[in-house]
Amino acid sequence: MLNINEENCCSSNSTEQSKQLQVAIIGSGSGAFACAIKAAEGGARVTIIEGADVIGGCCVNVGCVPSKILIRAAQLAHQQRNNPFEGLENTHPQISRALLSHQQTARVEELRTAKYQSILKNNPALTLLKGYARFKNENTLRVKKADGSEEEVIADRILIATGSTPSIPLIKGLTDTPYWTSTEALFAEKLPTSLIVIGSSVIALEIAQAYARLGSQVTVLARHTLLYKEDPLLGEKLTECFEKEGIRVLNNTQASRVSYDGKIFSLDTNEGVLTADRLLISTGRHANTAQLGLENAGVKTQKDGAIIVNNRMETSKANIYAAGDCSNMPQFVYVAAAAGSRAGINMTGGDAKLDLSTMPAVIFTDPQVATVGLTQEQAIADGFDVISRVLGMENVPRALANFETDGFIKLVADKTTGKLLGAQILAHEGGELIQSAALAIYNNMTVDDLANQLFPYLTMVEGLKLCAQTFTKDVKELSCCAG
């Protein structure tokens, strides 16, 4: 049996070492490392347990980093084919998917080294133990190594940060085909002539548009509508943008059977038989908790396996915490990091809480979808007397100057007080606007407060001011830079 303080001993004073708080972390992604750093700052010894070949978790390896590289490259290819300026001739870009894939991999390795491996190497309070962990009891983990041997790790505090895995729908024949998940799609070295995407949310839409802009013929199958959990106007207008680019969007469409003949995928759907070179399944992700033996530690989960935590990241067991996609928190890397950081603080005697009431979210389509706070429907459900305004981007001077007027800004407010409750944005660079709205909501600003702020001209974020002004006036009747 291995006690963490025995493996990680770096002090000749074994008595002092035995008194040091011992922390074990299952997983090595953003939430895990944020917790490790804070726990070490609080005086703990930390062992990070990781069964995968590489550390760093989803975001840097197979998520945020490679996807944004792919999206940016696709955007540049699209702009070469179809720029909005009369004085610039469109050209046909020469695309090597293999070279792009290699560049993605190189940047991923670079960031993994800088943000994970170097931290592990340079912080003497942190130790990596390779293997898969399973709870023996609430203070003890059994770690199975690659050679089949096992070690027991005893810790005072434990963080579960095991992330999530793509959920695969039960479609007849699907498991017998070489379908893609987001991982295969992000790093594929050959561009398919045609691609069918099953899914209608964040990852599905980002990858669908990227491949369309790189040159594939893309069809999106949405079980409901695009972004059906968001304000309906977002999905409606994004669908229009997709279709304008030649992306086929089939709403309320499901596949009942999938087959593959070695070259072509065939899907039986309620819209007929659809065929494509490649098939991407992107219908959500589920928590990686099934193999952890949580029942041995008394850790409670939701029906879908997500670990239930409070705003201090505590599970149903006081000494066990959870952060990131394996918990019932929103699946965003910055939420995972914030949760991990607070868990590390609380493990070492602090009292840090995570407030998600003003959590901004961005979907990196083009135009981007950006949201914060309450939608109109949510605000009404919460008992507010709601007033809202929608400003088309054709009313924003910078959007006009850019010849990119797709989308809108919607602000939701309390009618009685004017307090800003939420913002929903579909706009080019919309992700750069949303934090200003988040800060306004966090600081209890009213729409009048926002309307009277100074915003630099010409900027996209000025659209927030203009939308706030529409609560009391018609912005079409205002001059440029109207205060």
C-alpha positions in Angstrom: 0.0 0.0 0.0 1.3 3.4 -1.0 0.6 6.5 1.1 1.2 9.6 -0.9 3.5 11.1 1.7 5.8 8.1 1.4 6.0 8.3 -2.4 6.5 12.0 -2.6 8.7 12.5 0.4 11.1 15.4 -0.2 11.9 16.3 3.4 14.3 14.6 5.8 11.9 15.3 8.6 9.4 12.4 8.2 7.3 13.7 11.2 6.7 17.0 9.5 6.0 15.2 6.2 3.4 12.9 7.8 1.5 15.9 9.0 1.3 17.5 5.6 -2.1 17.4 3.9 -2.2 14.8 1.2 -4.3 15.4 -1.9 -5.0 13.0 -4.7 -6.4 14.2 -8.0 -7.9 11.8 -10.6 -7.4 13.3 -14.0 -4.9 15.8 -15.5 -6.9 18.3 -17.4 -7.6 22.0 -16.7 -9.7 21.4 -13.6 -7.1 18.9 -12.2 -4.1 21.2 -12.6 -6.0 24.3 -11.3 -6.8 22.4 -8.2 -3.2 21.0 -7.9 -1.6 24.4 -8.1 -4.0 25.9 -5.5 -3.6 22.9 -3.1 0.1 23.1 -3.4 0.0 26.8 -2.7 -2.0 25.9 0.4 0.8 23.6 1.6 -0.5 20.3 0.4 1.4 17.5 -1.3 -0.4 16.5 -4.5 -0.5 13.3 -6.5 -2.1 13.6 -10.0 -3.3 10.2 -11.3 -3.7 9.8 -15.0 -4.4 6.7 -17.1 -4.1 8.2 -20.5 -0.9 8.3 -22.5 -0.7 12.1 -22.3 -1.6 14.6 -19.7 -3.7 17.7 -20.2 -7.2 16.4 -20.6 -9.7 17.3 -23.4 -9.2 21.0 -24.0 -5.6 21.2 -25.0 -5.4 17.7 -26.6 -8.6 17.1 -28.5 -10.9 20.1 -27.8 -10.5 23.8 -27.6 -7.0 24.2 -29.0 -7.2 22.0 -32.1 -10.7 23.0 -32.9 -10.0 26.8 -32.8 -7.0 26.2 -35.1 -9.2 24.3 -37.6 -11.9 27.0 -37.3 -9.5 29.8 -37.9 -7.9 28.1 -40.9 -11.4 27.4 -42.4 -12.4 31.1 -41.9 -9.4 32.3 -43.8 -10.1 29.8 -46.6 -13.7 31.1 -46.8 -12.6 34.7 -46.9 -10.3 33.9 -49.8 -13.2 32.4 -51.8 -15.8 34.9 -50.8 -14.7 38.3 -49.4 -17.2 41.2 -49.2 -15.1 43.9 -50.8 -15.5 44.8 -54.5 -11.8 45.8 -54.9 -10.5 42.5 -53.8 -10.5 39.5 -56.2 -11.7 36.2 -54.8 -9.3 33.3 -55.2 -9.5 29.5 -54.7 -7.4 28.5 -51.8 -5.0 25.6 -52.1 -5.8 23.4 -49.0 -3.6 20.6 -47.6 -5.6 19.0 -44.8 -2.6 16.9 -43.9 -0.4 19.9 -43.4 -3.1 21.6 -41.3 -3.5 18.5 -39.2 0.3 18.4 -38.6 0.3 22.1 -37.6 -2.6 21.5 -35.2 -0.7 18.6 -33.6 2.5 20.6 -33.2 0.7 23.5 -31.5 -1.2 21.1 -29.2 2.1 19.5 -28.2 3.7 22.9 -27.6 0.9 24.1 -25.3 0.7 20.8 -23.5 4.4 21.1 -22.7 4.1 24.7 -21.6 0.9 24.5 -19.6 1.0 21.0 -18.1 4.3 19.2 -18.4 6.4 22.1 -17.4 4.2 22.9 -14.4 4.4 19.3 -13.3 8.2 19.3 -13.7 8.8 22.7 -12.0 6.5 22.3 -9.0 8.1 20.0 -6.4 4.8 19.6 -4.5 3.3 17.8 -7.5 3.8 14.2 -8.6 2.3 12.3 -11.5 1.3 8.7 -11.0 0.3 6.9 -14.3 -2.6 4.5 -14.0 -6.4 4.2 -13.7 -7.9 5.0 -10.3 -10.8 3.3 -8.6 -12.2 4.1 -5.1 -11.6 1.4 -2.5 -13.2 3.7 0.1 -13.6 7.4 0.6 -9.9 7.9 1.4 -8.2 5.2 -0.6 -7.7 4.7 -4.3 -6.5 1.6 -6.1 -4.4 2.6 -9.1 -4.0 0.0 -11.9 -0.8 0.6 -13.9 -0.1 -0.3 -17.5 1.9 -3.4 -16.5 -1.1 -4.8 -14.6 0.2 -4.0 -11.1 -1.8 -2.0 -8.5 -0.9 0.6 -5.9 -3.0 2.0 -3.2 -3.0 5.8 -2.6 -4.3 7.2 0.7 -5.2 10.8 0.8 -6.9 13.4 3.1 -8.6 15.1 0.2 -9.5 13.7 -3.3 -10.6 15.6 -6.4 -12.4 13.8 -9.3 -11.6 15.5 -12.6 -12.0 12.7 -15.1 -13.7 14.7 -17.8 -16.2 13.4 -20.3 -16.5 11.2 -23.4 -18.6 11.6 -26.6 -22.1 10.1 -26.3 -23.0 7.8 -29.2 -26.7 7.5 -30.1 -28.4 4.1 -30.5 -28.7 3.9 -34.3 -28.9 0.6 -36.0 -25.7 -0.3 -37.8 -23.8 2.7 -36.5 -21.2 0.8 -34.4 -20.3 -1.3 -37.4 -19.1 1.7 -39.3 -16.0 3.9 -39.1 -17.9 7.0 -38.0 -16.0 10.0 -36.6 -16.3 11.6 -33.2 -15.0 15.1 -32.8 -11.5 13.7 -32.2 -11.2 12.0 -35.6 -12.8 15.0 -37.3 -10.3 17.5 -35.8 -7.2 15.6 -36.8 -8.2 13.9 -40.1 -5.5 14.2 -42.7 -7.9 13.9 -45.7 -10.7 16.3 -46.5 -13.9 14.4 -47.4 -15.9 15.4 -50.5 -19.1 15.2 -48.4 -19.8 15.0 -44.7 -23.0 14.3 -42.7 -23.1 15.7 -39.1 -25.5 14.3 -36.6 -25.9 16.9 -33.9 -27.1 20.4 -33.5 -25.1 22.0 -30.7 -21.7 23.5 -30.0 -19.2 20.9 -31.3 -21.3 19.7 -34.1 -21.9 23.2 -35.5 -18.3 24.4 -35.2 -16.9 21.4 -37.0 -19.7 21.3 -39.6 -19.0 24.9 -40.7 -15.2 24.4 -40.6 -15.4 21.5 -43.0 -17.8 23.3 -45.3 -15.4 26.2 -45.5 -12.5 23.9 -46.2 -14.4 22.5 -49.2 -16.7 19.6 -48.1 -20.3 19.4 -48.9 -21.9 19.4 -45.4 -25.3 18.3 -44.2 -26.4 18.8 -40.6 -29.1 16.5 -39.1 -30.8 18.2 -36.1 -33.1 16.1 -33.9 -35.0 19.4 -33.1 -33.5 22.6 -34.5 -30.1 24.2 -34.2 -29.3 25.2 -30.7 -32.8 24.3 -29.5 -32.0 24.8 -25.9 -31.0 28.5 -26.5 -33.2 31.5 -27.4 -35.0 30.3 -30.6 -33.8 33.3 -32.5 -30.2 32.2 -32.3 -30.9 28.9 -34.0 -33.2 30.4 -36.6 -30.7 33.1 -37.7 -27.7 30.8 -37.5 -29.5 28.3 -39.8 -30.0 31.1 -42.3 -26.3 31.9 -42.1 -25.3 28.2 -42.6 -27.7 27.8 -45.6 -26.3 31.0 -47.2 -22.9 29.3 -47.1 -24.3 26.2 -48.7 -24.6 24.0 -45.6 -27.7 21.9 -45.7 -29.6 22.0 -42.4 -32.3 19.3 -41.9 -34.3 20.2 -38.8 -36.4 17.6 -37.0 -34.5 14.8 -38.7 -33.2 11.6 -37.3 -31.4 8.6 -38.7 -32.9 5.2 -38.0 -30.1 3.1 -39.7 -26.5 3.6 -40.8 -24.5 1.5 -43.2 -21.1 1.7 -44.8 -20.0 -0.1 -48.0 -16.3 0.7 -47.6 -16.5 4.1 -49.4 -19.9 5.7 -48.7 -22.1 6.1 -45.6 -25.8 5.6 -46.1 -28.3 6.9 -43.6 -32.0 6.0 -43.5 -33.8 9.1 -42.2 -37.3 10.6 -42.1 -36.1 12.8 -44.9 -35.1 9.9 -47.1 -31.7 8.2 -47.7 -28.7 10.4 -47.3 -25.2 9.5 -48.4 -21.7 11.0 -47.7 -18.0 10.1 -47.6 -17.8 10.7 -43.9 -20.1 10.7 -40.9 -19.6 12.8 -37.7 -21.5 11.9 -34.6 -21.6 14.9 -32.2 -24.6 14.4 -29.9 -23.2 15.5 -26.6 -20.8 14.1 -24.0 -21.2 12.1 -20.8 -19.2 12.0 -17.6 -16.3 9.6 -17.3 -17.4 8.1 -13.9 -18.6 4.6 -14.6 -15.3 2.9 -13.8 -14.4 4.9 -10.7 -16.2 2.8 -8.1 -18.0 5.8 -6.7 -20.4 3.6 -4.8 -17.4 2.4 -2.7 -16.9 6.0 -1.5 -20.6 7.0 -1.2 -20.3 9.7 -3.9 -23.7 10.5 -5.3 -24.3 11.1 -9.0 -27.1 12.1 -11.3 -28.8 9.4 -13.5 -26.4 10.3 -16.3 -23.4 9.6 -14.1 -22.4 13.3 -13.5 -21.2 13.8 -10.0 -23.3 16.1 -7.9 -21.4 19.0 -6.4 -22.3 22.2 -4.5 -20.8 25.6 -5.1 -17.7 24.7 -3.1 -17.2 21.7 -5.4 -17.9 19.3 -2.6 -19.6 16.0 -3.4 -21.8 14.1 -1.0 -18.6 13.1 0.9 -17.0 16.1 2.6 -13.4 15.1 1.7 -14.1 14.3 -1.9 -14.5 17.1 -4.5 -15.3 17.1 -8.2 -14.7 19.6 -11.1 -15.1 19.8 -14.8 -17.2 17.7 -17.2 -17.5 14.7 -14.9 -19.6 16.9 -12.5 -23.0 18.5 -12.9 -21.4 21.8 -13.8 -21.6 23.3 -17.4 -19.1 21.7 -19.7 -16.8 24.6 -20.4 -13.0 24.5 -19.8 -13.0 27.8 -18.0 -15.7 26.5 -15.6 -13.6 23.4 -15.0 -10.6 25.5 -14.2 -12.5 27.8 -11.9 -14.1 24.8 -10.2 -10.7 23.1 -9.7 -9.1 26.2 -8.4 -11.9 26.7 -5.8 -11.7 23.0 -4.8 -8.0 23.4 -4.2 -8.6 26.4 -2.0 -11.3 24.7 0.0 -9.3 21.5 0.4 -6.6 23.5 2.2 -8.9 25.4 4.6 -10.4 28.2 2.4 -13.9 29.0 1.6 -14.2 29.7 -2.1 -17.5 29.4 -4.0 -18.3 29.4 -7.7 -21.0 31.7 -8.9 -22.3 30.7 -12.4 -25.1 33.3 -12.6 -23.0 35.5 -15.0 -21.2 32.7 -16.9 -20.6 33.8 -20.5 -20.7 31.1 -23.2 -19.4 31.3 -26.8 -20.0 29.0 -29.8 -17.2 29.6 -32.4 -19.3 29.4 -35.5 -19.1 32.4 -37.8 -21.1 34.5 -36.9 -20.4 33.5 -33.3 -23.1 32.7 -30.8 -22.5 34.3 -27.4 -24.8 34.3 -24.4 -24.8 35.3 -20.7 -27.5 35.4 -18.0 -31.2 34.7 -18.6 -33.1 34.2 -21.8 -36.4 35.9 -22.1 -38.2 32.6 -21.4 -36.0 31.9 -18.4 -36.5 35.3 -17.0 -40.3 35.0 -17.3 -40.1 31.5 -15.6 -38.2 33.1 -12.8 -41.0 35.6 -12.2 -39.6 38.7 -13.8 -41.8 41.2 -15.6 -39.6 41.1 -18.7 -38.8 43.6 -21.4 -36.4 42.9 -24.3 -35.0 44.4 -27.4 -33.4 43.0 -30.5 -30.9 45.0 -32.6 -30.0 43.8 -36.1 -26.3 44.0 -36.8 -27.0 46.2 -39.8 -27.5 49.0 -37.2 -24.0 48.7 -35.8 -21.6 51.0 -37.7 -18.6 48.6 -37.4 -20.6 45.7 -38.9 -21.5 48.0 -41.8 -17.9 49.0 -42.3 -16.9 45.4 -42.3 -19.7 44.4 -44.7 -20.6 41.7 -42.2 -24.1 42.5 -40.9 -25.4 39.0 -40.2 -26.9 38.5 -36.8 -28.3 40.5 -33.9 -27.9 41.5 -30.3 -30.7 40.8 -27.9 -30.9 42.2 -24.3 -33.3 41.1 -21.7 -34.2 43.3 -18.7 -36.5 43.6 -15.8 -39.3 46.0 -16.8 -39.8 47.4 -13.4 -36.1 48.3 -12.6 -34.5 48.2 -16.0 -31.9 45.9 -14.6 -30.1 43.9 -17.3 -30.8 40.1 -16.9 -29.4 38.5 -20.0 -27.8 38.9 -23.4 -28.0 36.7 -26.5 -25.7 37.6 -29.4 -25.2 36.3 -32.9 -22.5 38.4 -34.6 -19.1 38.2 -36.2 -16.7 38.3 -33.2 -19.7 38.0 -30.9 -17.4 36.3 -28.4 -15.5 39.6 -27.9 -18.8 41.4 -27.0 -20.2 39.1 -24.4 -17.8 39.8 -21.5 -18.9 43.4 -21.4 -22.5 42.2 -21.1 -21.4 39.7 -18.4 -19.7 42.5 -16.4 -22.8 44.7 -16.8 -25.1 42.0 -15.3 -22.6 41.2 -12.6 -22.5 44.8 -11.5 -26.4 45.1 -11.6 -26.4 47.7 -14.3 -29.6 48.8 -15.9 -30.1 49.2 -19.7 -30.0 53.0 -19.1 -26.6 52.6 -17.4 -25.4 50.6 -20.4 -26.9 53.1 -22.9 -25.0 56.0 -21.2 -21.6 54.3 -21.1 -18.9 55.5 -23.5 -18.1 52.9 -26.1 -15.3 53.5 -28.7 -16.4 54.0 -32.3 -16.1 52.0 -34.6 -16.2 48.8 -32.5 -18.5 45.8 -32.5 -19.0 46.1 -28.8 -20.7 49.5 -29.4 -23.6 47.3 -30.5 -24.4 46.7 -26.8 -24.8 50.4 -26.2 -27.0 50.8 -29.3 -29.2 47.9 -28.3 -29.6 49.4 -24.8 -30.6 52.6 -26.4 -33.4 50.9 -28.3 -35.3 50.4 -25.0 -36.1 54.1 -25.1 -35.5 55.4 -28.6 -35.2 54.4 -32.3 -31.5 54.1 -33.1 -32.1 54.7 -36.8 -32.9 58.3 -35.9 -29.6 58.8 -34.1 -26.4 60.2 -35.7 -23.1 58.3 -35.7 -21.6 58.1 -32.2 -24.9 59.3 -30.7 -24.4 59.7 -27.0 
